[in-house]
Amino acid sequence: MGDSLVPHTARVWNYWLGGKDNYSVDRGLGDQIQAVIPDIVASARADRGFLGRAVTYLVREAGIRQFLDLGTGLPTSDNTHEVAQAIAPECRIVYVDNDPLVLRHAQALLTSTREGATDYIDADVRAPEAILDQAATTLDFARPVGIMMLGILNFVTDDAEAQRIVDRLLAAVPSGSHLAIAHPTGEVNGEAAQQAVDMSNDAGVAPMCLRSRAQLERLFNGLELLEPGVVSCSRWRPPATDIGGLPPAVYQFCGLARKP
């Protein structure tokens, strides 16, 4: 599973999601961050909940049958292909990550229905041309694609570079395609959120950043942002409950938009 002496972002996230692919050093950092942001586990799970609801919407309501999922991370449950193919078995999914640890676990993701397809690309999000070239062997870029960027753009700390990546990916897909983004923010419990990011960066894991709602909205420029806009992952079309009202906000924000 990689170096057991240095914490790893994917393994820490896996720990928060209740997975088993982590070491004590990862759990230690995860617990330290949770001491600063008590709702970090709720944030991680809200992010995963957003993925499920967004993919369900895209397949059922928008008719999307192809997905490009960047920043795959370690497989847990309800991965993009599992949600999509459970609704429409013919869905085709390409996962993208450049993490050797994730690559070694890719076999768990490379499962598919007989009607559909699932593939994995070992590539850096900063190289969208290479990603698009490789993904074209599985996806038809003449048809709408759901681009999933959950928990990945926070590792592209330069705003201009993040925008360039998003714009290049969107330029490759036709009208009717959609972009989903989830990203940590300082809009909720900002001081603690920044402290948690600093702790993670200081621990030697991949450098990351927070972005505001306004910064995230700019990443959707030129797109039709679906209701309720850029919000806490816990508040993006949450399932109805007997209690009513909105669930507590978490420090992971998200949005889903359509290319006109």
N, C-alpha and C positions, 0 to 999 in steps of 0.2 A: 504493500500500500504506500510505498514511498518512505521518506525519512521520518523515523519515529521520534526524532529529537527536536524537530522544527515544526511548529503548527502549520497547518495547511488550510487555506480558505474552504476548499471543497469538503474537507473532512470536518471542519468546524460546523459548516452548514448542515452536513449530514447528521452530525450529533444533535443539532437543534431540531432537526426533523424526525428524530427518533431512530435514525439508522444505526448500523453496526460497523460501518466502514470508517473508523476513527481510532485514534490512539489517546492515551492519557494526556499527552501534551495538547492535543486538540480540545479535549474536554476541559482541560485546565484553562485555556484561553477562552473557551466558550463560557465557562462559569464566571471568569473575571469580567467579561463583557456583559454578561447577564446581571452581574452585581451592579453595574453602572446603568444598564437599560433593562429593567426587570421584564419588559414585554418583548425582548428580542426573540424568544421562542415563538411568541404569538405573531411577531412580524414575519418570521421565516415561514410559519404555517399559513399566514394570510397570503403571502406571496404564492405559495403552492396552491392555495384555494383560488386565487385570481387566475393562475394558469388554467386550472380545470374549467372555470366558468367562461374564460375567454375562448378557449379551444372549443368548448361546447357551443357557444354562440356562433363562432366562425363556421363550424360544420353544419349545425342545424339551421341557423338563420341566414348566414351569408353564403352558404353553399361552397365554402372553401374545402378543397380536397388535397391541398399540398401545403406543407409547412417547412420553413427553414428556421430551425431552432438554434440560436447562437448562444454559447456559454452553457453547455448542457449540464455540467456538474455531475456529481456522482448519482447514479440512478437510485431512486427510492421507490415511491409508488405514485401512480397516476401521472406517469410521464406523458409527454405530448402524444406520442404514437398510441399509447394505451387508451387515452381519452378519445382521440379522434377516431381510431379504428373500431372502438366499441360502438360508435354511432354509425360510421360509414366505413366498412372494412376495406374499401378501395383507396383510402387515404394513403398518401405517400409523404414520408417525413425524412428530412435530412438533418442530422444533428451536427453541430460544429463545436469543437473545443481544441485547445492546443496544449492541454495539460496531460503529461505522461501518465499521471495517476488515473485520470478519467479515461484515457485511451485504453489502459489495461482493463478497465471495467466496461469498455464499450460493448463487449459481447453480450452483456445483460440487456443492452439497449437494442442490439441488432436482431430483434425478433419482429415478426410482422405477420399479419394475416396473409393468406395465400393470394387474396385479391389485391393487396396493397404492396407497399415497399417501405423499408426502413434502412437508412444508410448513415454512415458516420464519416465526417471529414476532420482530419487532423490539421487545423489551420488556425491562424491568429485573426481575431476580429479586425485587427488593423490592416488586414490584407483582403479587402472585400472582392477584388478582382479574382484572386485565386480561389476564394470561396465560391463565387458565382460560376467560375469555369468548372470546378469539380462537381458542384451541385447540379449542373445542367445534365449530368449523366442520369440523374434520377428524377429531377423536376422539369416540368415543361414551363419555361418562363414566358410563353405566350398565353398562359392561363393564370388566373389569380393565385397568389401565394400568401399565406399567413406567415409574416416574419415575426418571430418571437425573440425578444431581447430582454430577458428577465435576469436581473442581477449580473449584467455583463458590462454595460456602459459606465458603471461606477468605477471600473478598472481602466477606463480611458479618461484620464484626469484632465486633459486639455479639451475645453469646450468646442473649439474649432475642429479638432480632429474627430470628436464624437459626432458632430454635425456632418462632417464629410463622409464618415462611414455610413450613417443613416441615409444620407442623400444618395450615395452610390448604390446602396442596396435597393432603395425605392425606385431609382431610375431603371433598374433591371426588370421590374415587374409591372404588369399592366393595370389599368383601371380595375377596381374591384378587389385589388389586393389590400391587405390590412397589416398594420404595424402594432405590435404590443410591446410596451416597455414597462419594466418594474425596476425601481431604483431607490436606494436609501436616501433619506432627506433629513435636513435639519429643521423642517417645518413643525415637527412634533418633538418636544423635549430636546431642543437644539443643542444645548451645552452638553448634555449627556451623550447625544448622538455623535457629536464631534469628538468627545473624549473616547468613545468606543472605537471610532475610526482611527484615532491616534494610537490607541493601544494595539489595534490590529496591525497598523503600519509599523509600529515600533517592534512588534514581535517578529518581523521579517517576512510576513506573508506579502502577497502582491499588493502594491500601493493602490489605494482606492480613495474615492472622494464622495462627498454628499452633494446633492443638487436641490435647488428650491423648486417649488411648483412652477414658477415662471420659467426657469431654465428648462425644465422638462417639457413644458408646453411648447417652447421654441423648437424642440426636437421634432415636434409634430407639425411644423409649419408647412402649409400647402395641403394638408390632409383634412379630412372631415372627422373631427374628434367626437367619438360617440359619447353619449351621456353615461355617467355623470361627469365626464371630463377627467382631469388628472386629480386623483383622490387617494386617500389611504387604501392600500390593498384590501383591508377589511371592509371597506365601504363601497367597493366596486360591485354593484348589483348583488349585494349579499342575499343569501337565501332567507326567505321569510321565517320569522320566529313568532312564537306565541307572545313573547314579551313586547315586540314591536320596537320601533325606533332604530337608530343606527348603532352598530357595534362600536366599541372604543377604537379610536384611531391608533394606528401603529406607524412606526417610523419608516416603513417601506411604502412608497407611493407608486402608482401605476396609471396607465391609460391605454386605450385601444382606439385606433383611428383607421379610416378607410381612405385609400387613394382614389380620388375622383376620376 
